[in-house]
Amino acid sequence: MTFKSLLASKDGDTLSTTIVDLTEADLMDGDVTVAVDYSTVNYKDGMAVTGRLPVIQTFPLVPGIDLAGTVEASSHPDFKVGDRVVANGWGLSQTHHGGYAQKARLSGDWLVKLSESLTTKDAMAIGTAGYTAMLSVLALEHGGITPDKGDILVTGANGGVGSIAIALLSGLGYRVIASTGRLEETAYLRELGAAEIIDRSTLSAPGAPVAAERWAGAIDSVGSHTLANVLAQTKYRGVVTTCGLAQGRDLPATVLPFILRNVTLAGIDSVNAPQVVRLEAWARLARDLDLAKLARTTTVIGLAQVPEVAESILGGHVQGRTVVDVNL
C-alpha cells in the first residue's frame, strides 16, 4: 500500500518539494513504525523546506522535524502497537525521513509516549517550538529564577517558541514582557498572558554593553543585537536562554553582563536533548500548559501548503503554531 508524503529533492543547487506516493519499502531503518497523524512547521522546517540553510543533508528526503501518531509496528521494548507517541528532532529532516508523510519508521529511542491529557494534534501544536519553550522554562528554573525575582522577557513573541513560552510562564505565575515586531498583535499576546508588550526595535539595534536592569530572565529566539541587548538589561544573577537566530547567528556582546552582574546565558538544544530531559519537558507540558491557550495559537494546514508556510515563517509572517494534518 502507498502513503502520501512531501518529498524534498535537489538538482544542483535547487531544492524542490513534491507530493508523492511512497511505500513501506521507501521507509528508513528503525524498530518502530508510526502511522503519523500530524506534523508541524517550525522555523527550522522553514529553513529545510526552502533550502535557505542546508538542514537536509541527504536527498531525496521527507522533511519535517516533528511527528505525532500511533505505533502500528514495534520491536522496541518500550513501545507497543497502539501507543500514541511524539518525536522531536534527532535526525528527522536531516538524515532521516521526517514527519511530512502519513507513515514513518524510526528508532524507538527517539520517541516519547504521550500523556493521556494530550492528543496527537496537541503534541504537534506544541511541537519542537513548544518543547523548546519548556526546555527554556526549565533552564530558568534551574538557574533559580522564580516569579518573585522579577519580569521575564520573551523575544520573537508572536512565533511558536514565543507564543508557548508566554502561555507557560504566565500560567506559572511569572510577569511576562513580550517583544514583537507586530504590535498589531498585542491583543493576541495579552490573551496568551503577556502583561507588557514592547517593540522589538528597542532591542534590535546596536546598544550599550550594559544598561539599566529590566528583567530577571529572558527567553530569546532571535540572537544577534537583540540577544546582546537582552543580556545588557538583565538583572543581577539573572538567566537568559537562547534557542534561535531569527535576527542572526552572531552575538555582538561583551563579557560585562557576565562578570559585572553574574548573568547566565543558557543554550537550549532541542534536537539532541537526552531522553530524561525530553521526558521531563513533555511531562511538564502536559501539566503546565493551558490547552485553551494552545488552541488559540494554532492553525491547521495540509501537506500541500507546507512550502508556502515555510516561506512565511522565515519572513516573520506566521502567528503562533502551524500544525500539518498529513491526511488532508
N, C-alpha and C positions, 0 to 999 in steps of 0.2 A: 504493500500500500504506500501511496505517496503522501507527503505532507508539505504544506506551504512554508516558504521561508523567504527572507530578504537576503540575497547573496551579494557580497562585495567582490568585485574583480578588478584587476589592474592591467592596463595596456600601456606600457611605457610609464609615463608619469601621471597618466589619467586614471583616476579611480571612478568606478561606476557601480551602481547598485540596481539589482533587478529582482522582481518577484519570480521565484522559480518553484518547481515541484522537486523535492528530494525524496529519497527512500532511506530506509534504515541503514543500507549499505554505505550511505554518504556520511553517516554519523562518525564521530571520532571515538577514540578509546575511552573507556570508563566502566565503572562497575555499577552505575545506576542510570536507568533510562527514565526520563521525566516527560510526561505529557504536559507541555507548557500551556498555561492559561494566559499569563501576562508577562510583559517586559516593560521597559520604560526608556525615556530619553534623558540622559544626564548630560552635563557639559562635555564629559569625556566621550560620550557616544556621539555628540555633535562633531567633535574633532575627528573621531574614527570614520564616521559615515561620509563626511565631506572631504576627508583626506587632508584636512588643514594641518594636522600633525600625524606622524607615522605611528599611530596607535596599533593598527593592524599590521602584523609582522609576517603573515603568510597568506597567500591568495590561492584560490578563492576561499572566502571565509564568511560565515554568518556572523554579523556584528551583534552588539547588544551585551553590555557588561553585567546585566542583571537578568534573572528569570525567577518565576514562581509558578509552581504547578504541583502535580500529583505523581508520585512514583508509580510507574507501571511495570518495572522490572528491576531487580536488585540482587547482587551477590555481595553487597557490603553488609557487614554485621549490624550496623546501626540503623539501617533503613529497610522497610518492607513495603510491599505493594499497598498502595492506598495512603501512604504518608504524604502530608502536604509539606512542601519544602520550599526554601528560598536559597538562591546563590547570588553572591555579590563579588565581582572582581575575579581574583585568581587569574587564570589565563584566558577567561572569556573575552572574546572580541580582540584578542591579541594573537594568541597562538592556537586557540581552541574555539570551535563554533560556540556562539553565544545565544542570546535569548530571542533573537528576531526570527523564530521558527516555531512550528507547532510541536516540535519534539527535540529533545536534547539528550545526549549521553555524556556523562561526565563522572569525575571522581566523587564518591560519596564523602570524601574528606573535605570537599568544597561546600557541602550542603549544611543547612541548619533547618531543623524541624520547626514549623510554625506553631506558635501558641494557638490554643483554641479560640482566643479572642480576636485573632487576626485572620481575615480571608486572604486568598492569594492576590486579590485586587488591592487590598490594604497593603500587602507586602510590597507591591510594586509602586503604589502611591508613596510609600516610604522610600524604597529603592536604595541605591548607593548614596544618593543625596541625603536622605533622612537618616540612614545608618551612619553616615559620616557626621551628620549633625549630632547624633547621640554619642559617637566617639569623642566629639569635641566637648560636649557637656561633661562626659566622664573625666576628661582631662582637666577641665576647670575644677571639678570636684576634687580630683586627686591633688590639685595644687592648693586646696584649702579655700576656694572661692565659694562661699555660701551667700545666700541672698542678703544677709546683713552687711556684707563687705562693700556693697555699692552696685552701681549700674553695670550692666553687661551690654556692650556694643555688638551688633550683628551687621556686618557689611554684606553687600550683594543681597539685600534683604528680600527682594522680590523673587529671587531664584529659588531653586529647590532646596539647597542647604540652608539658605537664609530663612525661607518660609517655615521650614520644620524646626529650625533652631529657635525661632521666635515662639512657636507654639509650645515647644518643650520647656524652654526657660521660663516663660510666663506661667505655665502650669506648675512649675516647681517653686514659684514664688519670687523669682528674680524680676527686677525692674529692667525692661529691655529698651535700648535705644536702637532704632533701625536706620541704617544708612542706605539710601537708594537714589538712583538717578531718575526715578519715575515718581515724582511727588504726587502725580495724579492718582497713584495707587495707595495713598495714605489710608483711606477707609479700609482697604483690604488688609493692610499691615496692622491696623488697630484691631480689626476683628480677630487676627491671629494672636494678639496680646501685646503688641508694641505700645509702650507708654509715651514714647517720644520719637519723632521722625526728623532726620537731618538729611540735607542734600549731600550726595556723595562728592560734589565739587569742593566741599570744605575739607576733604581729606585727600583728594586725588592729585593735587599739585605738590611740587617740592616744598617741604616745610622745615621747621627748626628741628634740630636733633633731639631736643627735649622741650616740652611745652607744659602748660598748666595741666594738672592731673584732672581727668574727667571720668574715667571708668575703672572699675576693679578688674574687669576682664573683657575679653572680646573673642568672637568667632569670626575669622576673616577668610573669605574665599576669593579675594581679589588680588592680593600681592602688590608688588611694586611700591609706588609712592604712598598708596593707601595704607598698606601694612606698616610702612615706615612711620607714617603719621599716627597710626593707631598705637604703635609702641611708644611713641614720644609723649602720648597723652594718657598712658596707663598709670594708675596709682601705684604707690609703693607696695611691693610684693604681689603685684597683680600677675595675671596669667592671660596670655594671648595664644589662641590656637590658629594654625594656618593649614588650609586644605585646598587652596585653589590659586589660579593665576589669571583670572579674568582680565585684569589690567596689564599684567606682565609677570614674568618669572624672575625678574630682577628684584633686589631688595636694597634700595639706596638709603641705608640707615647707618647709624653709628653704634658703638658699644655703650653709649652713655645711658640709655634706659636700663640696661642690664647691670651696669656697675654702680650707678647712682641710685637707682630705685629698686634694684633686685627683681626686675621684671623677668618672668619666664616666658620663653617662646616655645610652644609645644607643637611639633609637627604631627599631622594626622595622616596616616596612610591607611586607606580602606582596602586596598587591593590584596595585600598580603598579611593583613592582621591575623594574629594567632587565633585558633578556634575558640579558646577560652574567652578571648576578648569579644569575639563575634557573638558568642552565646550570651555574654553579659549585656551587650548592646541591644540584642533583639529582645531579651527578657525585659530590659528597662523600657524599650519602645512599647512593648505590649502593655506595660504597667502605667507608663507616664504620659503617653501621647494621647491627646484628646482626639478621638476618631472623627468627631464632628468638624473640628478644625482641619484635620487631614483631608476630609472630603471637600472642604472649602478651597483647598489648594489644587485640586485635581481636575485634569481634563483627560478624556479618553479618546484615542485615535486608533486607526488600523495600521497594518504594516505598510501599506502603500503611501501613507502620509509621513512616514519616518524621515525621508530625506528632506522634505520641506521644513519640518520641525527642527531637524538638525541644524539647518542654516539659521533658523530663527533664534535658536538658543544661543548660538555663538554671537549673534547680533544683539543679544540682551533684550529680546522682544517676547520672551516666554515668561509667563507668570506662574510661579509655583511648580507643580509637578505634572508631567505628561506621562500617562500610562498607555502602553501599547497592548491592545487586545489582539493577540496573534491570530485569533479565529475570526476577526472581522474581514 
